[in-house]
Amino acid sequence: MTTETARLFRSLHVPSSPLVLANAWDVASARIIEDAGAAAIATTSAGVAWSLGVPDGDLLGRDLAVDLIARIARVTTVPVTADIEGGYADTPGGVTETVAAVVAAGAAGINIEDGPRPPEEVVPRIAAARAASAEVFVNARIDTFLRGLGGVPETLERAAAYLAAGADGIFVPGATDPAVIAALVEGIDAPVNVMAHPGAPSVKELAGLGVARVSVGSGISQAAYAVARESARELFSTGTYTRLEEAVGYGELNGLLTPDVH
């Protein structure tokens, strides 16, 4: 990651004109997403884990995560932000090592989540991530809504603590009610990231609420795996291939991965 790339990525977080991220899970998906017009590439930890044969939930491990980020950063021209779950480490010092490795691999941003950990255990981990790099954009994920651990007051309390520890942005997956999102935007003194999915407000509506970043998590990877499942079921049941009609062309996909063509 260069200083220029880090500054560019940071500048993309604009309330009411959000950075829209279609999360990638491997190199080919990253190139397809970039070619579609992405301003930046974000990874989905769940999608990455599944693609490498590991369940989601902080089980992937640092080395595999860093290797994937390096591969994506080498073939894309836009900033890359890495979902590193809880930091792939047991201690804050280990989180520093993880973030340093991810930044060295080319990431301009990271997501780090609290998950099941209480805030008092997460604050040192956020500070450790910050200590690894003054430039990387630290997006702190708060799982209060996702895990049913609290509402707006609890989320705002955690957000304030994580920002004080060095976070640059706050990510609240599971919050989709417009009134809730508006309250979060009003109460958090930093760019707010929400996760979108079918049934959630549109990007335009989220922009109107002051959201600065919209991502889709593992949604696109799950949709891709659905195509694989339904294509296989069709093949094995009826012996037909209609699910393949909307496939990305061989030459197009091969071209996206040809060195020095982008």
Rosetta blueprint (number, residue, H / E / L):
1 M L
2 T L
3 T H
4 E H
5 T H
6 A H
7 R H
8 L H
9 F H
10 R H
11 S H
12 L L
13 H L
14 V L
15 P L
16 S L
17 S L
18 P L
19 L E
20 V E
21 L E
22 A L
23 N L
24 A E
25 W L
26 D L
27 V H
28 A H
29 S H
30 A H
31 R H
32 I H
33 I H
34 E H
35 D H
36 A L
37 G L
38 A L
39 A L
40 A L
41 I E
42 A E
43 T E
44 T L
45 S H
46 A H
47 G H
48 V H
49 A H
50 W H
51 S H
52 L L
53 G L
54 V L
55 P L
56 D L
57 G L
58 D L
59 L L
60 L L
61 G L
62 R H
63 D H
64 L H
65 A H
66 V H
67 D H
68 L H
69 I H
70 A H
71 R H
72 I H
73 A H
74 R H
75 V H
76 T L
77 T L
78 V L
79 P L
80 V E
81 T E
82 A E
83 D E
84 I L
85 E L
86 G L
87 G L
88 Y L
89 A L
90 D L
91 T L
92 P H
93 G H
94 G H
95 V H
96 T H
97 E H
98 T H
99 V H
100 A H
101 A H
102 V H
103 V H
104 A H
105 A L
106 G L
107 A L
108 A L
109 G E
110 I E
111 N E
112 I E
113 E E
114 D L
115 G L
116 P L
117 R L
118 P L
119 P H
120 E H
121 E H
122 V H
123 V H
124 P H
125 R H
126 I H
127 A H
128 A H
129 A H
130 R H
131 A H
132 A H
133 S L
134 A L
135 E L
136 V L
137 F E
138 V E
139 N E
140 A E
141 R E
142 I L
143 D L
144 T H
145 F H
146 L H
147 R H
148 G L
149 L L
150 G L
151 G L
152 V H
153 P H
154 E H
155 T H
156 L H
157 E H
158 R H
159 A H
160 A H
161 A H
162 Y H
163 L H
164 A H
165 A L
166 G L
167 A L
168 D L
169 G E
170 I E
171 F E
172 V L
173 P L
174 G L
175 A L
176 T L
177 D L
178 P H
179 A H
180 V H
181 I H
182 A H
183 A H
184 L H
185 V H
186 E H
187 G H
188 I L
189 D L
190 A L
191 P L
192 V E
193 N E
194 V E
195 M E
196 A L
197 H L
198 P L
199 G L
200 A L
201 P L
202 S L
203 V H
204 K H
205 E H
206 L H
207 A H
208 G H
209 L L
210 G L
211 V L
212 A L
213 R E
214 V E
215 S E
216 V L
217 G L
218 S L
219 G H
220 I H
221 S H
222 Q H
223 A H
224 A H
225 Y H
226 A H
227 V H
228 A H
229 R H
230 E H
231 S H
232 A H
233 R H
234 E H
235 L H
236 F H
237 S H
238 T L
239 G L
240 T L
241 Y L
242 T H
243 R H
244 L H
245 E L
246 E L
247 A L
248 V L
249 G L
250 Y H
251 G H
252 E H
253 L H
254 N H
255 G H
256 L H
257 L L
258 T L
259 P L
260 D L
261 V L
262 H L
